[in-house]
Each structure stands twice: as C-alpha cells, then as structure tokens.
Amino acid sequence: METLELITVLTQGEDSQHQFKKNMTNAESLAAEMVAFSNGSGGKILVGVDDDGSITGLTKEDIQRLNQLISNVASQNVRPAVNPTTQNILTDSGLILVIDVPAGINKPYQDNSGVFWVKNGADKRKATAREEIQRLFQSSSLVHADETPLSGMTIADLDMGFFQDFFLRRYGHSLDSQDVPLTQIIQNMNLGRNGDLNIAAVLLFGINPSAKLPMFIVKAGCFPGNSLATEHYIDSRDIKGRMADLFQQTMSFILANIRQIQGDQPVNSIGMSEIPRISLEEIVVNALVHRDYFISAPIRVFVFSDRVEVISPGHLPNNLTVENIKAGNSNARNPILASFANQILPYRGYGSGILRAIQAYPDIDFIDDKNGNTFKVVFKRRQDIEL
C-alpha cells in the first residue's frame, strides 16, 4: 500500500474492504476478521489506526508480537488456513501494520469454533441462515443450488410429454426404448436421486414448478415514467411455469411494451424492436440459467420510458467481475441447468452471450451489486428513433 493510498483510505473511513484497529491481542477476534474477509472479496486490516481514521501508531515490539499472532491465527484459528501478507508503513504520526487478507479460494472459511463470518458493510457478522451458508459452499463449487433435492417431488410431477420430446432431441432415442427404469434415467441425468426430483428437474420439466418453488418466477412491470415510485403501471404480470415458459413469456412482455421501429420497411411490416431481440434474449436467458437459486426471490423485469431493467437474484459468483463477463468469461453457477439449457432455450453455454448482447446493442450497463446481492442489466432505450 502506497502512502497516497493509505491517506485516501484513512480519510474515507472503514468499508467492506478496510478495517481499522488500534491494536490487536485477541486471537479469536483476529480470526473472525480473517474469516470474514476470506469469505468475501478480501480486504485489509490497518492496525495502529483508531475508528475515526486517526493514526495511533505501533511500537516495534507491537509489530513483532502482531506478526507472530497473525501467523498463528492464520494457520491455527482459521479453517482452512489462509495466507495473509503484512506491510509496515511508517508515517509522521506513527507506525502502521497493514494485514492484507485475500479473497479465499477454498470457501467457506470458519474459525476454530465452527463459526462462518461474513462481511456486512464495514462490519462483520455470523452467517447463520442455511441459504447463506449454502451460498458460501456454492462459491467454491462444493454445492450447487440446482442439484438440491425437493422432497415429495417425484416423476409424477414431470410433464412426461415435454420430457419425452426433450429426451428424443438430446439423445436421439425415445424414452420408451430404454431398458432401465425411469427413476434410474432421472438419476443418471443428474435430475434427481432416490425418487426425488431436484430443482433443475422441476424448473426444466415440471408440470407446475411454482407450486413447489413459488419464488422462482419472473415479476414483470411496465411503468409510464422513469421510476418505480408511482401509483400506476401500464402492464404487470407474474410469469410462471417451466423455464421455457418463463423465457417465452418474459420476452413477449418486454417486446409488447417497447417500441417497434418501422424504418424503411413496408407499411404492412411489423417493424423491428427498438432493442434488438438477440440482446434481450441473451440477457433473459442469462438471468434464468445463472441466477442464484439459493435465494428465494423472483427475477424482476421493469420497463420504464428511458430503460429496461433485468434484475437477477445473486451477484456475480466467485471472482467474476463485470469486466470479466464483458470479455467472455463465465462461471456455471447452475451446471445442471446449463448443461440442458441449449436444448430448451437459445443458450450456447460458451460464455459469449454477453458479448453478443453488447455487439447487437452497446447501450447496456451491467451492475454487480454485492451488498444488495443482485445483478442488474440496464438497456438504455433510444429517445431519437422514428416510429
């Protein structure tokens, strides 16, 4: 950390990546800080600094003691062990020790009491909710939401006609020609186990997915102005059904509520969508396949007079950033859904969907909201078109 960066951090105060400590003597407290940073996106602990950002300073003896404490805590009080680095910075007001804790690659991390700590703004807290702990395991690909079994949902809950058609398209053989029980076929396809279907199976092939998964729908609204803060709407729908239904109906909703451009086409032509269909398709498919299904919340689609928003539950997984995905990087948060999606949706699975969306329509913003745990895509609507 350079001196200028240090001054900036001290001036701006604590946040989710910077923690101030006058001194540290307690191993459990230091372990909790390390665990929280490791379970998040990493961060720095500045020792020798008061809560208000003023420098209190450390002695050389403090530095020696702290380095030994850091080494012991990182290897003995954090599971799995972490590898922080330290830096001593001498200022006019005193000596500061900077502990740099990187984002963990073996999440989730816990202290030696078995507590999972996570960052909560500038502070930290215990992760206690089952879904939150599952998401920590998900971030290291140890568990995936789409493989979660749904007790009581069996092959009787499959739309067999739809599933048979899919099976024939994918494998080139009819389901009836198979000489193994259907329950075994379902298990071999990673769509269930021990007679119970998982989330992927119900979302892809269920008769009525929203009966068991009522929050895994799309809530769509079209509003007359540029804000949700209005008492009126132009159109509003709760879109339910299998993933294929969610895709088709969501696309229909958006296209019905944005303008069609006549341009040079004949009078009887239906025109072209002001936002290219390919861009909308790529983003809607991305939301359905890659949203976080550990979060019990719907995908939201809003059409305003100046923009269209598609908001997915869950921020970008692992170390992905907006810059990464715009460069074509991807991470299969829901590998079972992703493996079957190309037979049901216009999904290729190459990590190129965002690239195609931008190429067809550059006026798109991507907002990865880690604090709000959402990923938002904003299409800026054109204000200069002739209908």
Secondary structure, DSSP 8 states (H G I E B T S, - for coil): --HHHHHHHHHH--BTTEEEES----HHHHHHHHHHHHHTT-EEEEETB-TTS-B--B-HHHHHHHHHHHHHHHHHTEES----EEEEEEETTEEEEEEEE---SS---EETTS--EEEETTEEEE--SHHHHHHHHHHTTS--GGG-B-TT--GGGB-HHHHHHHHHHHHSS-GGG-SS-HHHHHHHTTSEETTEEBHHHHHHHBS-HHHH-TTSSEEEEE-SSS-S--S--SEEEEE-SSHHHHHHHHHHHHHHTS-EE-TTS-TTS--EESS-HHHHHHHHHHHHHHS-TTS---EEEEE-SSEEEEEEES---TT--HHHHHTT----SSHHHHHHHTTTSS---SS-HHHHHHHH---EEEEEETTTTEEEEEEE--SS---
